[in-house]
Amino acid sequence: MRVRLSQAAVVAILCFLMPSFRTLAVPTPGADYVFNNLNKSRDALLDQRRELQRAYDDTARQIDLLNQKQQRIDSYLKQVDKAIRDVDDALRGR
C-alpha cells in the first residue's frame, strides 16, 4: 500500500520535527567532551594504523627476501639436476 502525502502534510511534519533538530545543533557542555574523546580516538586509530602499516611493510620486505632466496635455491636445484643428468648420460655412454 502506497501512502501519498500532500505538501501541506510534509510541511506540517517538518515543522513538528524542527525543534528537535535545533536541539541537536546547539552545543552542550558535554559536546566538547565528546569532541575531544572522538579526536583522541581518531589519533589512537591513526597511531594503530601506522604501526600496522609498519608491520605490513616489514613483512613484505621479509617475503621479498625469502622469495629471492627461494629463487636462488631453485636455480641451484636446476643446476644440480642438470649435472645429475649429465653424469647419468655419461654413465650410460661409457
C-alpha positions in Angstrom: 0.0 0.0 0.0 1.4 3.3 -1.0 0.9 6.5 1.1 0.9 9.9 -0.6 1.5 12.9 1.5 0.4 16.4 0.4 2.8 19.2 0.5 0.9 20.6 3.5 1.4 17.4 5.4 5.1 17.3 4.7 5.5 20.9 5.8 3.5 20.1 9.0 5.7 17.1 9.8 8.9 19.1 9.2 7.6 22.0 11.4 6.8 19.4 14.1 10.3 18.0 13.9 12.3 21.3 13.6 12.5 21.9 17.3 14.2 18.6 17.9 16.7 19.3 15.0 17.6 22.6 16.6 18.4 21.0 19.9 20.9 18.7 18.1 22.7 21.7 16.6 23.1 23.6 19.9 26.4 22.9 21.6 26.1 21.4 25.0 28.7 21.3 27.8 29.2 17.6 27.0 29.7 18.3 23.3 33.4 19.4 23.9 34.0 16.3 26.0 32.6 14.1 23.2 34.5 16.0 20.5 37.8 15.7 22.5 37.2 12.0 23.0 36.5 11.5 19.3 39.7 13.3 18.5 41.7 11.1 20.9 40.1 8.0 19.4 41.0 9.2 15.9 44.6 9.9 17.0 44.8 6.4 18.6 43.4 4.8 15.4 45.9 6.7 13.3 48.8 5.5 15.6 47.5 2.0 15.3 47.3 2.2 11.5 50.9 3.5 11.3 52.0 0.5 13.5 50.1 -1.9 11.3 51.5 -0.3 8.1 55.0 -0.6 9.5 54.4 -4.3 10.4 52.9 -4.9 6.9 55.9 -3.3 5.2 58.4 -5.3 7.4 56.6 -8.5 6.5 56.6 -7.6 2.8 60.3 -7.0 2.9 60.9 -10.4 4.6 58.7 -12.1 2.0 60.7 -10.4 -0.8 64.0 -11.6 0.8 62.6 -15.1 1.2 61.4 -15.1 -2.5 64.9 -14.0 -3.6 66.4 -16.8 -1.5 63.9 -19.3 -2.9 64.7 -18.3 -6.5 68.4 -18.7 -5.8 67.9 -22.2 -4.3 65.6 -23.1 -7.3 68.4 -22.0 -9.6 70.9 -24.2 -7.7 68.5 -27.1 -7.8 68.2 -26.8 -11.6 72.0 -26.7 -11.9 72.3 -29.8 -9.8 69.6 -31.6 -11.7 71.4 -30.8 -15.0 74.7 -32.0 -13.6 73.0 -35.3 -12.5 71.5 -35.8 -16.0 74.9 -35.1 -17.5 76.5 -37.7 -15.2 73.7 -40.2 -15.9 74.2 -39.6 -19.7 78.0 -40.1 -19.3 77.5 -43.4 -17.3 75.1 -44.8 -20.0 77.5 -43.9 -22.7 80.6 -45.5 -21.2 
